[in-house]
């Protein structure tokens, strides 16, 4: 989510409680994407959302709660665009441009709508034992969509994780470049798919025909 996109959101919290919660999550996501995970603090979220700290604490008693909410929102948004079966099929088919296209487009569009913070958290090193425990349930759910299909292709657990996190990192890089006008969406998705296909084929030890 760009700064301009966040600025377009209402800067004062609306009465509806769900809308309040949603804006706080978006403010947290914006901070993670633009300033990094260390920038996520309750006072900064309150400042960005234009509300009192006590209101933030009412919805999110700790910053860990905000981290979890951000990653859950991203995957819920993605799930509305792509069913779990379609996501798994896309991961198994990353070496096939046409078959992988719906998956890559869905992830791109989710990042465009709610920002890249969810993927940043997914691709980041552990943020501490407590947070890792909080992420355990979400991670278990996502493993079925992203890692299991890659292992079904024959990749090891480590190789599957490498491909999955590389895909997340590449999409974030391409979206940043697309926002600055350096590359189009279609060109980015094509290049990303080719890069991931090459990585998968290399990890599987496949060789191109002579």
C-alpha positions, 0 to 999 in steps of 0.5 A: 500500500502506497503512502498516497493510498493510505492517505486516501483512507479516512484519517479519523476512526468511524463509529462502527467497531469493525471499521475501527479495527480495520483501520488500525490494522491498515495503519499497522500494515502501513508502518510495517511496509514503509518503516519496518517491523521495529516501527510497529508500536501502539503510539505510532499506530494511534498517531497514524489512525488519529485516535487515542492509544487507549482505543488501540489497546482496546482492540489490540492489547499488544503489538504482537496482536497487531502483527497477527492481525496484519498477517491474517488480514492479508491471507483472508484477502487472498483467500477471497480471491483464490480458493485453497485448492486453486492456491495449491494448484498454482504452487504445484504449477509454478513452472507452467506460466499459464497455470501459475498466472491466477495465483500470481495475479491474486497475490499481486492484487492482494498486495495492491489492496492491503499492502505487502506487510503480510508477505513481509511478515511471512518472509521475515526471520523469526520476530521472537519466540512469543510471536512465532508461537502466535504465528503457529496457527496461521503458519500451519494453515498457509503451509498447506497452501504454499509448502505442501504443493511444492514438496509434492513436486519433489522439493525438500522441505528447505527447498520448498521454503526457499521457493515460497519465500523467494516468491514473496520477496520477488513480488514485493520487489516487483510491486515496488518497481511497478509503483515507480513506473519501472515495470508493468504488472504483466511484465513483472508477473511474467518475469517472476514466474520465469525466475521461480520456474528456473529455481524450481527446475534447478532445485529438482535437478532438471536439465533442459533438452539439448 
